[in-house]
């Protein structure tokens, strides 16, 4: 049962949440496997027509900017997929960190990275805050949480399935994404998100 279920919210269901755009019909495992086999047989998805452009990051500037406090220059650095670093108002924020070769709980299976991250994890400046949008493997893996992230004392809160077994992490979830003003609450992610 969805403990957040609110029958007045059209994206809520008693067993989870649902996307409201487009028609969706759940598929069986057999149907998904046939679809994947057929896609592979037809060469889908096609390889990129051109390589992803890459720019060498200005690491010295980004590190100095992270320490500049009120003098911080607003910057946003795209690192890859959903991973970005924003430096605003004296805070360095990292979104959906994934620096691993694969988006998977296991290092030898799962979707492989096409290009290296724009900044390698060890090269990141001091990070003040990590934002994880949801609990999919391509938005966080345990190996990607920078060691510079402060760990709160006494809180055991897992961010996603791949981080569950590794100890203390902090999660922040926007529970009221469909309202104005927004509200952030600490939350625990327990397994897969329902759609």
N, C-alpha and C positions, 0 to 999 in steps of 0.2 A: 504494500500500500504506500502510495506517495504521501509522505507526511506534510508536504507543502501543498497538497491538493486543495484547490479553490474552484468550485464549480462555476464561479463568475468569471474566471479567466479562461478564454477560449484555447490557450495553448497548454492548459493543464489537462491531465487525464488521471483517473484513479491509480494507474500503475506507473506514471511518469509524466513526461512532457512530450509534446508533439509539435512538429513543424507545421505551420499553417499555410505555407505557400506550396501549391501544387498537390497533385494526388500522390499518395504513397500507399503501396501495397507490400506488406512484408513478404519476403521471399524465403524459401526453404534453403538449407545448406546445399542441397543438390542443385537447385537452380542457380545459386551463387557460383558454385564450382563450374557448372556448365558455361555460365556467362564468362568467367575468367578464362576457361579453356578456349572458348570461341574467340575471345578478344586476343589472346596470345596467338592463336592460329592465324588471325587476320592482321597481325602486326600492330595491335592497338594497346596502349596509346602510341601514336607515332613518335619517333624520336624528335627532339627539338630541331627546328630548321637552322637555328643559329645558337651558338653558346651563350649562356647567361653572362652579361657584361659584369666584370669585376673591377673594382677600384681599390687601390691600396689605402687602407685607413690611416688617418693621421693620429697614430696612437699617442704620441707625446702630447698633442693638443687635447685629446679626449681624457687622458689621465690628469693633466693639469686642470682641465675644466671640471673634473669630478671633485677636485679639492678647492675650487674657487669660491664655494659658498654663495653668498649673495651676488658675487661678480660672475657667476656662471653664465656663459653664452648658451642660449637655447639651441640644442642640437637634437636631431633624430638620426640614428644610424641603423640602416637595415642590415641585419646579420644573415638572414636567410629564413625562408618560409614565413612563419609567424614570429620569429625571434627578431626583436628590435631593441635598441637601447635609446632611451630618451633622457636627456639631461636638461632639466627645467627647474628653475626656482631653488637651486641648491641641492636638488635630489637627482640621483642617477637611478633610473628605473629600467629594469630588464623585463621584456615580455616573453612569455612562452619559451623558456630556454631549452633548446635542443642543439647539442653540438656533436652528438654521436654520429657514427657512420650510418646507422639504421634507426628508423622509428619503430622500436620494438622492445619488449621486455627482455628479449634474448639478442645478444650481439651478432648472431650468425644467421638470423632470418628477419624478414620484414622488409618494407620498402627502403631501398638504399638511397643515400644522399647523392644528388647529381653533381653538385659543386661543393667545395669546402665552405664552411661558414666565412662570412666577411671579416670577422674577427674571431680568432681562436679563443676558447675559454680562458686559457692561462694569460692571455694578453688583455683581458677586460680590465678597465679601471675599477676602482672601488664601487661596488653596487650597494645602494641603500635599500632598494625595494624590488621584489620580484612579483610580477603579475602573471598569473596563470589563468587563461580564459576558460578552459575546461579540461577535463581529465582524459584526453586522448594522447596516445604515445607520441604523436608528432607535435605536441605542445609542451611536453616536459618529459625528460627521463632523468633518473637519479644521478647518473654520471654527469649531467649537465648543470646541476646546481653548483654554482661557484662556491669554493670554500670560503670566500670572503663574505658570504651572506650570513648575517648574524642569526643565531638560533635562539629563540626565546626559551627561557628557563621554565620548565614545568609544563610545557604544552606539547602534547603529542598529537599532531594533526597531519595526516598524509595528504599530499596534493593530488596524487593520481595513483593508479594501480601499480605502476612501475616503481613508485617510491615507497609503497606500503611497508615493505620488509626492511627498510633501511634506517628507520629511526625517526627522529623528530624533524618535522618540517612545519612551516606556517602556511596556511591557506587563507585566501581572502576571496570571497564570492559575492558577486552582486546579485542579491536575491530579488530585487525589485527592478529588473532591467526594463520593464515596460512602463515605469512611472517616471515622472519628472523629478529632478533633483538627485536621484540615486541614493543608495544606501549600501554600505559595505558591511558585511558581517563575517566573522571568522566561521569557517565551516569545515567539515570533514567530507572528503569525497570517498564514497564507498563503492568501488567498482565502476562498471560502465554506466555512462549517461544514457538515459532513455530518450528516444525521440518520438 
